[in-house]
Amino acid sequence: MAMPKKIKYSLDLNPPKIGNNYLEYGFERIAELMKLTDEKTKYLPRTIMFEDLDLAVSDFVDTGKLELVMDGKKVPCFYLLNERWGEFERTWKFMDGDHNVPTPYITVRRIEKKIGTRLGSAKSLIPQLMKFRYYDVPILDEGQVIFLRFKTPEPINVDLTYEVSLFSKYAVDINKFDETVFKEFAAKQSYIFIDGNPMPLFLDNVTEANTIENIDGDKFFVSKYNITLRGFIRNEEDFQIIKTYRKPAFSVQVI
């Protein structure tokens, strides 16, 4: 009976580089290197700020689940900053570049922000400034795959409340938007996704349509819907590279 061939293993290890010496690249250089890697490896969390949350909610109303189409035409939606809202409230008329926006139209503005309850309202949660999460991110460096180990803090949870208002001269428009809103929140909550992260939305209350009059004497209905986003913010600048290492290279020789 023939004896099996003896296999000799040789281990070729590149010792890992410990420390933050790769921070000299900066995040721009890291992003440039990651572009050369497989798309599936780009799973390092990205920066999410208040502007991203505002934009996601505005898109949810404008082109997302609450998009309103009347007579085959999309109802325009405008995101208003609080400074702009003060001017708008005095006239109850939204002006574009042509100084004319026919009804119906929708406005969105953020009216409240407070400590987040995305993970519950317990008094003690994970310290959000402590870095407990670790991510090993593969990148190409001089033709070799290396891994950057990131240490990241917990996201900062925030609750943001938005007032969505529909202005129209006809009550039928209000009724149609009511149907859209209540249908979407029939399961008590809806979701938006920011960089792949699901964040819940809750319908807090609806103010029944009232007739208002602007300075030109035009009368129309307005209906308001308060929607709360239980989201979070985080900043890539708070991430820390604590280690870099390379995968060990094995070679097999058959004798």
C-alpha positions as CSV (number, residue, x, y, z in Angstrom):
1,M,0.0,0.0,0.0
2,A,1.5,3.3,-1.0
3,M,2.2,5.8,1.8
4,P,0.5,9.1,1.5
5,K,2.6,12.0,0.3
6,K,4.0,14.1,3.1
7,I,2.7,17.7,3.1
8,K,5.0,20.4,4.4
9,Y,3.4,23.6,5.6
10,S,5.3,26.9,5.7
11,L,3.8,29.9,7.4
12,D,4.5,33.3,6.1
13,L,3.2,35.9,8.5
14,N,3.3,39.6,8.1
15,P,3.3,41.0,11.7
16,P,0.4,43.5,12.2
17,K,1.1,47.1,12.6
18,I,-0.2,48.3,16.0
19,G,-1.3,51.8,16.7
20,N,-2.7,54.7,14.8
21,N,0.1,55.1,12.2
22,Y,-2.5,54.8,9.4
23,L,-4.4,57.8,10.7
24,E,-1.9,59.9,8.7
25,Y,-3.8,58.9,5.6
26,G,-6.9,60.6,6.9
27,F,-10.5,59.6,6.1
28,E,-10.2,60.9,2.5
29,R,-7.3,58.6,1.8
30,I,-9.1,55.7,3.4
31,A,-12.2,56.3,1.3
32,E,-10.0,56.4,-1.8
33,L,-8.4,53.1,-1.0
34,M,-11.8,51.5,-0.2
35,K,-13.1,52.4,-3.7
36,L,-10.7,49.8,-5.0
37,T,-12.2,47.1,-2.9
38,D,-15.3,45.0,-3.4
39,E,-18.5,47.0,-2.8
40,K,-19.7,44.5,-0.2
41,T,-16.8,45.4,2.1
42,K,-17.9,49.0,2.5
43,Y,-19.7,48.5,5.7
44,L,-18.1,51.1,8.0
45,P,-20.8,53.4,9.4
46,R,-21.1,56.8,7.8
47,T,-21.7,60.2,9.3
48,I,-25.3,61.0,9.9
49,M,-26.1,64.5,11.0
50,F,-29.3,66.6,11.6
51,E,-29.3,67.7,8.0
52,D,-29.5,64.1,6.9
53,L,-32.4,63.4,9.1
54,D,-34.3,66.5,7.9
55,L,-33.7,65.6,4.3
56,A,-34.8,62.0,4.8
57,V,-38.1,63.1,6.4
58,S,-38.6,65.7,3.7
59,D,-38.1,63.0,1.0
60,F,-40.5,60.7,2.9
61,V,-43.2,63.3,2.4
62,D,-42.2,64.7,-1.0
63,T,-41.3,61.6,-3.0
64,G,-41.8,58.7,-0.6
65,K,-44.7,57.1,1.2
66,L,-46.7,60.3,1.7
67,E,-46.3,61.6,-1.9
68,L,-49.5,63.2,-2.9
69,V,-50.7,63.3,-6.5
70,M,-53.8,65.2,-7.5
71,D,-55.4,65.1,-11.0
72,G,-52.2,63.4,-12.3
73,K,-49.9,66.1,-11.0
74,K,-47.6,65.8,-8.0
75,V,-48.3,68.2,-5.2
76,P,-45.2,70.2,-4.5
77,C,-43.5,69.9,-1.1
78,F,-41.3,72.5,0.6
79,Y,-39.0,72.2,3.6
80,L,-39.1,75.3,5.6
81,L,-36.5,76.5,8.1
82,N,-37.9,78.2,11.2
83,E,-36.7,81.6,10.0
84,R,-38.6,81.1,6.7
85,W,-41.7,79.9,8.6
86,G,-42.0,83.2,10.4
87,E,-42.3,85.0,7.1
88,F,-44.6,82.4,5.7
89,E,-46.9,82.5,8.8
90,R,-47.5,86.2,8.3
91,T,-48.9,85.7,4.8
92,W,-49.9,82.0,4.7
93,K,-48.7,82.0,1.2
94,F,-45.6,80.3,-0.1
95,M,-43.6,82.3,-2.7
96,D,-41.2,80.7,-5.2
97,G,-39.1,82.5,-7.8
98,D,-42.2,83.5,-9.7
99,H,-43.9,84.6,-6.6
100,N,-46.7,82.2,-7.2
101,V,-47.4,78.7,-6.0
102,P,-50.9,77.5,-6.6
103,T,-52.6,75.3,-4.1
104,P,-52.5,72.5,-3.0
105,Y,-48.9,72.4,-1.6
106,I,-47.2,70.8,1.4
107,T,-44.8,72.2,3.8
108,V,-42.5,70.4,6.2
109,R,-40.6,71.9,9.2
110,R,-38.9,70.6,12.3
111,I,-40.6,72.0,15.4
112,E,-39.0,70.0,18.3
113,K,-35.9,68.1,19.2
114,K,-35.1,66.2,22.4
115,I,-33.1,63.3,23.9
116,G,-33.8,60.2,21.9
117,T,-36.0,57.2,22.9
118,R,-35.1,54.9,20.0
119,L,-33.7,52.3,22.5
120,G,-36.4,53.0,25.1
121,S,-36.8,55.6,27.8
122,A,-34.7,53.9,30.5
123,K,-32.7,56.2,32.7
124,S,-29.5,54.2,32.2
125,L,-28.4,53.2,28.7
126,I,-25.1,52.3,27.1
127,P,-22.8,55.4,27.6
128,Q,-22.9,56.9,24.1
129,L,-19.5,58.5,24.2
130,M,-17.7,55.2,25.1
131,K,-16.3,53.3,22.2
132,F,-17.5,49.7,22.5
133,R,-18.1,48.8,18.8
134,Y,-15.4,47.4,16.6
135,Y,-15.3,47.2,12.8
136,D,-12.6,45.5,10.7
137,V,-12.6,47.2,7.4
138,P,-10.6,45.7,4.5
139,I,-8.8,48.1,2.1
140,L,-6.1,47.8,-0.5
141,D,-2.7,49.2,0.4
142,E,0.1,48.9,-2.1
143,G,-1.6,45.9,-3.7
144,Q,-2.1,44.1,-0.5
145,V,-5.3,43.7,1.5
146,I,-5.0,45.1,5.0
147,F,-7.6,45.5,7.7
148,L,-8.3,48.7,9.6
149,R,-9.9,48.1,13.0
150,F,-12.1,51.0,14.0
151,K,-13.3,51.6,17.5
152,T,-16.6,53.6,17.3
153,P,-18.9,55.2,20.0
154,E,-22.5,54.4,20.3
155,P,-24.7,56.7,18.1
156,I,-26.4,59.6,19.8
157,N,-30.2,59.0,19.9
158,V,-32.5,62.0,19.1
159,D,-36.2,62.4,18.7
160,L,-37.2,65.0,16.1
161,T,-40.8,66.2,15.6
162,Y,-41.8,67.6,12.2
163,E,-45.0,69.4,11.3
164,V,-46.3,68.5,7.9
165,S,-49.0,70.9,6.6
166,L,-51.2,70.6,3.6
167,F,-52.7,73.8,2.1
168,S,-55.6,73.6,-0.3
169,K,-58.7,75.5,-1.4
170,Y,-60.7,72.3,-1.4
171,A,-61.6,70.0,1.4
172,V,-61.4,66.9,-0.9
173,D,-57.7,67.4,-1.1
174,I,-57.4,67.3,2.6
175,N,-59.5,64.1,2.7
176,K,-57.2,62.4,0.2
177,F,-54.1,63.3,2.1
178,D,-55.7,62.1,5.3
179,E,-56.3,58.7,3.6
180,T,-52.6,58.5,2.6
181,V,-51.3,59.4,6.0
182,F,-53.6,57.1,8.0
183,K,-53.0,54.2,5.6
184,E,-49.2,54.6,6.0
185,F,-49.4,54.7,9.8
186,A,-52.1,52.1,10.2
187,A,-49.4,49.9,11.8
188,K,-48.6,52.7,14.3
189,Q,-45.2,53.4,12.7
190,S,-43.4,53.7,9.4
191,Y,-39.7,53.7,8.5
192,I,-37.1,55.7,6.7
193,F,-33.7,54.4,5.8
194,I,-30.5,56.5,6.1
195,D,-27.4,54.9,4.8
196,G,-29.1,51.5,5.3
197,N,-30.2,52.3,8.9
198,P,-33.9,51.9,9.6
199,M,-35.4,54.7,11.7
200,P,-39.0,54.6,12.8
201,L,-41.5,57.4,12.3
202,F,-44.6,57.9,14.5
203,L,-47.8,59.9,13.8
204,D,-48.4,61.9,17.0
205,N,-51.5,63.9,16.2
206,V,-53.5,65.5,13.4
207,T,-55.0,68.9,13.6
208,E,-58.4,69.0,11.8
209,A,-58.6,71.2,8.7
210,N,-59.5,74.9,9.4
211,T,-60.2,77.7,7.0
212,I,-57.6,80.4,7.0
213,E,-57.2,83.7,5.1
214,N,-54.0,85.2,3.8
215,I,-53.3,88.9,3.3
216,D,-54.8,88.8,-0.2
217,G,-58.1,87.6,1.1
218,D,-57.8,84.1,-0.4
219,K,-59.4,81.5,1.8
220,F,-58.2,77.9,1.9
221,F,-57.9,74.9,4.2
222,V,-54.9,73.8,6.2
223,S,-54.4,70.4,7.9
224,K,-51.4,69.7,10.1
225,Y,-49.7,66.3,11.0
226,N,-47.1,66.0,13.6
227,I,-44.6,63.2,12.9
228,T,-41.8,62.1,15.2
229,L,-38.6,60.5,14.0
230,R,-36.7,58.3,16.5
231,G,-33.3,58.5,15.0
232,F,-29.7,59.0,15.8
233,I,-26.6,61.0,14.7
234,R,-23.0,60.0,14.6
235,N,-19.8,61.5,13.2
236,E,-16.9,59.7,11.5
237,E,-14.5,62.1,13.2
238,D,-15.2,60.3,16.5
239,F,-14.0,57.0,15.1
240,Q,-10.6,55.8,16.1
241,I,-8.3,53.4,14.3
242,I,-6.7,51.3,17.0
243,K,-5.0,48.6,14.9
244,T,-4.0,47.5,11.4
245,Y,-3.2,44.0,10.4
246,R,-2.8,41.7,7.4
247,K,-4.3,38.3,6.8
248,P,-1.6,35.6,7.3
249,A,-0.4,34.1,4.1
250,F,-0.1,30.3,3.9
251,S,1.8,28.3,1.3
252,V,1.5,24.6,0.8
253,Q,4.3,22.4,-0.6
254,V,3.7,18.8,-1.7
255,I,6.8,16.6,-1.3
